[in-house]
Amino acid sequence: MSMLNIGTSALNTTQASLATTSHNISNVNTDGYNRQRAEQVTFPPNFQGTHYIGSGVTVGGVERIYDSFLGSQVREYTSSESQQDTFLTFSKQVDDLLGSPELGLNTGLEEFFNSVHGVANDPTSIPARQVMITQGGLLADRFNTLDKQLSEFDKQIDNTLSVAVKDINNLSQGIADLNEAIIVGTTSSGAVPNDLLDQRDQLINQLSEFVSVSTLNESNGSISVFIGSGQALVVGNTQIDLSQIDDTSTTPIRVSIGYGPTNADIAAQLSGGIVGGAFQVRTEVVDSARTELDLLAESVVAAFNDAHDDGVDLDNVAGGNFFDPTNLTAGSISVILTDPRKVAASSTSNPGVGNNENALALAALQTDDTTVTVGASTRSFGDQYGVTVSGVATRTHQADIAQQTQQGLLNQVNLRYDSVSGVNLDEEAANLIKFQQAYQAASQIIT
C-alpha cells in the first residue's frame, strides 16, 4: 500500500475519532448518554518478500463505555429509593393526621370524659347532661373524620397506581420500539447503534422508578424486561400491557393491577418503585390504622353502652345504649341518645335524684386498662390510640431513615456509574487536541 493510502487511512480514522470526541462533548448534558470511543486497529500488513510493511489504520468500531453491573445497580437502587420515598410521603400524611390535636382522638376522649365528670359532679344538671351528649357526638365526629381522611388517602393511592400503570405502559412501549430499531440497525458484523442503546437504557431506568425490573439481553440486540415474579413486560418488539383493575376483595373496592389480556391480578407479585411503595403504605399504614380505629370505636361503644345500661336515668328508667351499636366502624360511630334526662347517672343499687354512682363508673372507663382487648393484652382507650399513633410514627421514622439510606446508596452508585460512562470535559478536550495533532500529521503524510 502506498504512503498516500496510508496517510488517507490515518486521516479518515483520526477524523472518526474527532467526530466521536465531538459527539461526546456535545452530549455532556444529555440524560442517559454514555461516552463513546473510536477503536483504532491496524490494517493487515503487506509482505514484501522478506519482511512486512504496515498498511495503515482503520476504525474497528465505536465502543460504548458502559458497565452493565453498575447499570443494574442504578436500576436497583432507583427502584428502592422510589419505593421508600412513596411510602414516606403517604406515611407522613397519616402520621400528621393521627397526631393532630385538632383531629386526633386524644383531645376528643379527654373532652368527652371531662363532660362525664361534669355529670358526676352535678348529676341532676340538665345542661351538664346535654354537654355530655354533645361531647359524645363530637368524639364520634372525630372518629368519622379520621376514617374519612384515611379513605381519602386510599383514593390518593388508587390514583397513584392508576397513573403509574399508564406511565409503565408508555415506557414499555418505548422500550419495545427501540428494540425494533436496534434489531434493524444492528449490522451483520455485530455493530449496534450506541445512541439507541442509551435511549433504551434511559427508559429502563425510568421504568425502575415505578417498579422493580430485571432484564435479559437477547442475541439479536434486543432486551427483554421482566417485573414482579418474572412477568414479561417487553420481549423483543412486543410489549405486554398492564391494566387498572378492581380489587373486589376489599370494601370499598380499590385499584389493583392486572397483567396481559387476561388481566390477572399481579399486585401481590409487584415490589419496588412507586407501585411497590403505594401497595406497601396501603397495607402497613392506611389499612392498619383503619383497622385499629375500628377496634377502638367498637371498644368505646361496647364499654360505654354496657356501663350506661347498668344505670338509671332521672325517671328511674334503665339507661340503655348511649352510642349506636349497629354496623359499627370508626366511620359510622354515632350517639343514639338525644334526651339529656335519659343519661343514666344513677346506679340501680341506690337509685334516686342526686345519685352519681353510675356517672362515676362511666367516668372511670377513661383510665380502665381492660376496656380494649388486643390478642392476649388489654389496654385503656387512650393507650390503644397511643399504640396506633406511635405505630404509624415509628413506621414513618423507619421509612425516613430507609429513604435517606437508599438515596445515599443511589448517589454513590450514580457517581461510580458517571466515573465510568459519563463525559469528562477535561479528558475530551485533551483527546480533541491529540486527535487534531494526529489529523495534522496525517495531512503532512499526504502532502
N, C-alpha and C positions, 0 to 999 in steps of 0.2 A: 504494500500500500504506500502511496506517495506521501510526502510530507504535507502536501496540500490537503489530502484526505484526512490525515491525522489531525492537522490543525482544525479542519472543519468539524471533525468529531469532538474535539475539545471545545470548540466554540458552541456547538449545539448542546453538549452536555452541561457546560457551565451556564448556558442560557436557561436550561431546565432547572438548574439549582437556584439561579437567581429568581426565576419565576416562583419556585416553591417557597423560597425565603420571603419574597414579596407577598405571597399568599398568606403566609403565617403572620406577617406584620399587619396586613390589612384586616385579619380576623382576630386580633388580640383581644377585642372586647365582645366577640361573638360567643353567646352562651352555648356550651356544649362542644365547642371546637377543640379538636386535638391537633397539636402541631404535626407537621409532616416533614419528611426528609427524603431528598432525592438520593437514591443509592447509585453510586458510580461504580461501574465494573469495566475491566479492560476487554477489548476485543481479542479474539484468539490470535496469537502471534503468527507471523509468516515464517516458514522455514526457508532459509536461503542457502541450502546445500550443506553448510557446516554449522549453521547457527540460526537462532530465531531472532527475528526483528519484530518489535512491538508494532501493533497496527492501530493504536488509538484507544478511545474510551467511548462508552455509551451509558445510557441510563438503564440500570437493571430493573428499576421500579421506583415508585414513590411510596415510601413506608409511612404508615400512620402510627405515631408513637402512642401506644395505648396499652395499659396494663389491665387485663381482664379481671385479675384478682381485686385490684383496687376499685375497679368499676363496680364489681358485685358488692364490695363493702360499702361503697357510696349508696347504692340502692338499699342495702340492708339497713344502714343507719338512718337514711332518709325516711324509710318506712316506720322505723321505731320511733324516731323523733316526732313524726307527724301524728302517730297514734297517741303518744303521751301528750302532745300539745292539744289535740282534740279532747281527750279525756279531761285535761286540766281546765280547759275553757268552760266546759259544762259543769264540772265538779265545783269550780269556784262559785258559779252562779247558785248552785244548790246550797253550798255552804253559807253564802251570804244570806240566802232566803231563810234558812232554818235558824241562823244565829241572829236574825234581825230582831231588835227589841219591839219594833212596831208590828211585825208579822209573826214572830215566833210564839211558841206556846208557853214559855216560862212566865212572861208577863200576864198572859191570859189566865193561866192557872192561879197565879198569885192574886190577881184582882177578883177572880171568881170566889176563891176560898176566903178572901177578905170579906166579901159580901155575906158569905155563910156565917162567918164570925159575927158580923153585924146583926144577923138574925138571932144568933145565940145570945148576944148581949141585950137584945130587946125583942124577945120572941113574939110580942103582940103587935109590933110596929108594922103597919101595912106598907109604908114607904120602904122599910128595910127589906121586907119580903119582895117588893117589886124590884128593888135594886138587885137582889139575888137572882130573880128570874131574868132580868136584863143582862146581868153579867154572865149568866149561863148561856144566853143567846150569843153574846159576844165571843165567848170561848168557842162555841160551836162554829161561829163565823170564821174564827182563826183556823180551825181545822179545815173548814171548807176552802178557805183561801189558799192554804198551803197545798192542799190536794189539787186545786185548780192550777196553781203555778207549776207544780210538778207535771201536771198534764200538758201544760204549755211547753215545758222543756221536752217532753216526749214528742210533741209536734215539731219542735225545732230539730230534734234528732231525725225524725222522719224526713223533714225537708233536706237536711244534710245528706242523708242517704240517697234521696231521690236525685239531687244534683250530682252526687258522686257517681251514680250509675251512668248518667248521661256523659259525664266527663270521661269515665273509663271507656265507654263505647267509642267516643270520639278519638281518644288516644290509641286504642287498639286498632281502630280502622286506619289511622295514620301509620301505625307500625306495619300493618298488612300491606298498605300501598307502597311503603318504602321497601318492604321485602320484594315486592314485584319489580320495582325499579332496579333494585340491586341485582336480582336474578338476571334481568335483561341486560344490565350494564356490565356484568362480570364477563371478562373475556375468556377465551379458551386457555390462555396462559395462567389464569387464576387472578389476574389483576382486577381489583374491585374499586368502585367509585368511593374514595375515602370520605368525601363530604356527605354522601348519603348515609354512610355508616355513622357519622357523627350525629346527623339528624335523627336517625333511628334510636341511637343510644340515649339521646336527649329525651325523646318521647318515653322511653322505658323508665328513665329516671323520674320523669313527671308522673308516670303511672304508679311508681312506687310510693308517691305521696298519698295515694288513695288506698292502696292495698299492697300487701307483701307479694312480690313476684319472684319467680325463678325462670331462668332462660336456658335454652339448648340451641347451640349453633349447628345448623344443618350444612351438609356438604355442598349445596348449591348456593351458599352465601346468605340464605335467609336465616332467621332466628325464630324459634318457637317460644312463646311466652305462656307461662302457667301461673295460676293463682290458687289460693286455698290449699286443698289437699291433693292438688295435681290436676285441677280442671284446666283444660287448654283454653286460652283466650285468643291466641294467634298461632296458626300453623301455616307456614308459607305465606301465601297471599290471601288466606282465608281467615276471617275474624268471626268469633262466636259472641253474640250479643248477650249482655246481662240485662235484666229487666227488673222493674219495680213491681213487687207482688204484695198481696195482703197476707199478713201473719194472722190467721184466724184462730190461733191457739190462745190469743190474749184478748182481754176486754178492757178498753175498746180495741178494735182491730188496728194493728200498726203495720208499718212498712217493713218488708223483708226483701231479700234479693234472690231473684230467680236466674237460672242458668240455661242458656240454649233454647231451642224451640219448645222443649217440654216445660220450661220454667220451673225446673227442680229447685227447691229451696236449698241454697248453699250457705246461708247466713252462719250456721254453726261451724263451717269449714274455713271461713274467712278470718284473717287476722292482719294486723299491721295497718298503717296508714290511717286516713280519715275514717274509712269504713270500720276498721278494727276498733279505733278509739270510740266511735259512736255506739257500736254494739256493746263495748265494754262498760262505758259510763251508763248506758241504759240499764244493764243488768246489775252492776255493782253499786250504783249510786241512786239512780232515779227509782228503779223498781224496789230496791231495798228500803229506801226512805219511805216510799208509799206504803209498803207492807208494814213497816214499824209504826207509821202513823195510824194505820187502820187498827193495829193491835192496841195502841194507846187509846184510841177513840172507843173501841169495844170495852176496854178495861174501865175507863172513866164512866161510861154509861152503865155497865153491869154493876160496879161497886156502888155508884151513887144511887141508882134506882133501887138496889137491894136495901140500902140503908134508909132511903126515903120511904120505902114501902113498910119499913118496920115502925114508923112513927104515925102520929095522927095530926090532923090539921086543926084550925081554930074551931071547926064544927064537930070535932071529935070523930072524924071520918079517916079511915086508913089512907095513908099518903099516896100510894100508887107510884106510877112512873113519873120522874121529873124530865128525863130525856126520852126521845122516841127510840125504842129498841129495834124497830123493824128495818130490814135491809141495811144494816148498819155498816158504814165505812167512814173514813175521815171526810169524804166528800159529801156525805148525806147526813151526818150527825146534826140533830136539831133539838130544841127544847119543846116538849109537848105540853108542859104546864103553863097556863096563862093567867089563872086566878091567884093572886097573892095569898088569899085566905086558904088555898089548898096546900101551901107549903107545910110539910109535916115537921114542925119544930118540936113537938111534944112526944114523949115516949109513951108507949102503951101501958107500961107498968105503973105510971103515975100521971095519967092524963089530966089535963086541965089548963086553963088560961095561965100563961106565965111560965109553963114548964118548958125548959130549953134543952132537955137531956138529948133528944134526938138531933137537934141542931148542933150540939157539941159533937155528937157521934159523926155527923156529916162533915163537920169541920176537921175532925181528926183524920179523915181519909187523906188529907193533903200530905201528911207525913207517914202514913201507914205503908210500910215496906212490903206488904203482902198483896197489894191491890193489882199488880201486874205480874203475870206468870210467863216466863220465857224458858221453855225447857224445864230444867230442874231448879231454876232460880226464880226468885220473886223480887220485885222492886216497887218503889213508890212511883207515882205519876211523874214527878219531877226527875227522878233518877232515870226512868225509862226514856224520857225525852232527851236527857243529857247524854245517854248512851247513843241515841240516834244522831244528835248533833256532833258529838265527838267522833263517831264513826266516820261521818262524812268529812269532818275536818282532818282526820288522820289520813284518809284516802287522798284528800286534796293535797296535803303536805307531802305525802309519798309521791304523788304524781308530779308535783313541782320539782322535787329532787330528781326524780327519774327523767323528767323533761330536760332539766339542766345538764344531767349526765349525758343523755343521748345527744344533746346539742353540742356538748364538748367533744364527744366522740366523732360526730359528723364533721365538726370544724377541723379536727385533726386529720381525718381521712381525706377531706377535701384538699387540705394543704399538701398531703402526700401525693394525691392524685394530680394536683396542679404542678407539683415539682417535677413530675414525670411527663405529663401530657400538655401542660399549659405552655403558652407562648411567653418566652423571656425576651423582652425587647433588647436588652444588652447583648444577649447571645445572638439574636437575629441580626443586630446591627454589625456585630463582628463578622458574622457569616456573609453579610452583604458586602463588606469591604473585601473579604477574602475572595469571594466569587467574582467581584468586579475586577480585582487584580488578575485573577486567573483568566477572565474573559479578555482583558487587555493583552495578556501574554499570548493567548491563543491567536489573537489578531496578528501579533507580531510573527507567529509561525507562518500564517498565511501570507503576510507581507514578504 
